[in-house]
Amino acid sequence: MTKLMEWLFVATFFLAIWIAALTGKVHPSLADDYHHIVQVFPALVILSLGLYAAIVVLYRTFTFNTCESAAKELQQQIKEAKMDLKSKGFVFNDD
């Protein structure tokens, strides 16, 4: 089963239970006591997943590793490539 099929199965299962509780086809005591929360539960789930995604993206952005040794190596390779191109007749415009 692919990941898409898993997500679609879970979403369908969740929506079926939510619609049954919302329309009164199922009468669990929690649905009766907290009917106002049952109505907006999908919006709360989407909001919490969006908040989680934003926090993960921000955390990983702020804790992104900088590789000083890799940067130095890349700068050295750029210098070598420029010297090689100059030896072959390429002219750089260093503004």
N, C-alpha and C positions, 0 to 999 in steps of 0.2 A: 504494500500500500504506500503510495507516495505521500509526501508531507502535505500536499494540497488536499488530497482525499481525507487525510486525518483531520485537517482543520475544517473542511466542509462538513465532515461527520459530527465533529464536536459542536460547530456552530448550529447545525440543523437540530441536534439533540437539545442544545440550550434554548434555541428559539421555540421548539415544540413545547418544552416544559414551561417556558415563560408565557407563551400564548395561552396554554391551558390554565395556568394560574391566573392570568389576567382576565380571561373570559369566564372564569368560574367553573370550568369543566372538572377541575380538581379542587377539592376543598381542604387543603391543609390548613391547620390553625395559624401557622405563620403567615400564610398568604392573606388570611382575613385580618389578622392583627396589624400587619404592615403593608396594607394594600397600596398606600401612597409610595412606598419604597419599591414595591414590585413593579409599579408603573414605569419608573425611571431607571430601573436596574440596568438595562442594556446601555443606556447613556453613561451611567456610572462606570460600567466595565470598560467602555471605549475610552472614557476620560482617564481612567486609571492606567490603562495600557499606553495611552499617548504620553501621560506624565512619566511613566516608567521608561519609555523609549527616549524621551527628551533627556532625562537624567542620565541614562546610560551613554548617550551620545556626548553630552557635556562632560561627563566624568572621563570618558576615554579621550576626549579632545584635550582636556586640561592635563591629563597624565601621559600624554604622548611622549615617547622616548625620542630624544635627539641623540643621534650617533655622531659624536664629534670626530671620531677616527674615520668613519665612513665619509664624512663631509670633507675632511682633509685629503683622503685618498681620491675622492672625486675631483677636487680642485687640482690635485697633481695630475690626474689623467687629462683634465681640460688643458692644462699648460702643455703637457706632452703632445696632445692632439694639435694645439695651435702651432707649436714648434714644427711639427711634422708637416702641417699645411703650409707654413711659411717656407719651409725648405723645398716645397713643390711649386712655389710661385704664387700662392694665395696671399692677397693683401687684405689685412683687417683694418677697418675704420674704427679706431678706438677714440670715441667721442668723449 
